[in-house]
């Protein structure tokens, strides 16, 4: 037997969580609209390699190299382009 509706009950519609997650991801990384994620990863990998090379490829600092390179590349990507001088 189907349940009867309770006229005093309040119904609340929930938004799909996937849309909120996509919105949060786009807000967290605004440069992804302008730079291909593969290109960004390649830039980070190159910068991390150069950092490792500077310290003589000593093991144990790979994560620090990658994170520092990631923030360096992201800062460069988010930096506004200056107007050409005349």
C-alpha positions in Angstrom: 0.0 0.0 0.0 1.5 3.4 -0.9 2.4 5.9 1.8 0.1 8.9 2.2 1.6 12.3 1.9 2.0 14.3 5.0 0.8 17.9 4.3 2.9 19.2 7.2 6.1 17.8 5.9 8.5 20.1 4.2 10.2 18.8 1.1 13.6 20.2 0.2 15.1 19.6 -3.2 18.9 19.0 -3.2 21.3 20.0 -5.9 23.4 17.4 -7.5 26.7 17.1 -5.7 28.6 16.7 -9.0 27.7 20.2 -10.1 29.0 21.7 -6.9 32.3 19.7 -7.2 32.8 20.9 -10.7 32.2 24.5 -9.7 34.7 24.2 -6.8 37.3 22.7 -9.0 37.0 25.4 -11.6 37.1 28.1 -8.9 40.3 26.6 -7.4 42.1 26.5 -10.7 41.1 29.3 -13.0 44.0 28.9 -15.4 42.7 25.5 -16.5 40.4 27.4 -18.9 43.4 28.8 -20.8 46.1 26.1 -20.5 45.9 22.5 -21.6 46.3 20.3 -18.5 48.8 18.1 -20.4 50.9 21.2 -21.2 50.7 22.4 -17.6 51.9 18.9 -16.4 54.8 19.0 -18.9 55.9 22.5 -17.6 55.8 21.3 -14.0 57.8 18.1 -14.9 60.4 20.2 -16.6 60.7 22.7 -13.7 60.9 19.8 -11.2 63.7 18.2 -13.3 65.6 21.4 -13.3 65.3 21.8 -9.5 66.5 18.2 -9.1 69.4 18.9 -11.4 70.4 22.0 -9.4 70.7 19.9 -6.2 72.6 17.1 -7.9 69.7 14.6 -8.2 70.1 13.7 -4.5 67.3 11.3 -3.6 64.6 12.1 -1.0 63.4 15.5 -2.2 61.3 14.5 -5.2 58.0 15.6 -3.7 59.4 19.0 -2.6 60.8 19.5 -6.1 57.5 18.7 -7.7 55.4 20.9 -5.3 57.8 23.9 -5.7 57.8 23.5 -9.4 54.0 23.3 -9.4 53.6 26.5 -7.5 56.2 28.2 -9.7 54.5 27.2 -12.9 51.0 28.1 -11.6 52.3 31.5 -10.5 53.7 32.1 -14.0 50.5 30.9 -15.6 48.3 33.2 -13.4 50.6 36.2 -13.9 48.8 38.8 -16.1 50.5 39.6 -19.4 51.8 43.1 -19.5 50.8 45.4 -22.4 53.5 45.7 -25.1 55.6 48.9 -24.9 55.3 51.4 -27.7 
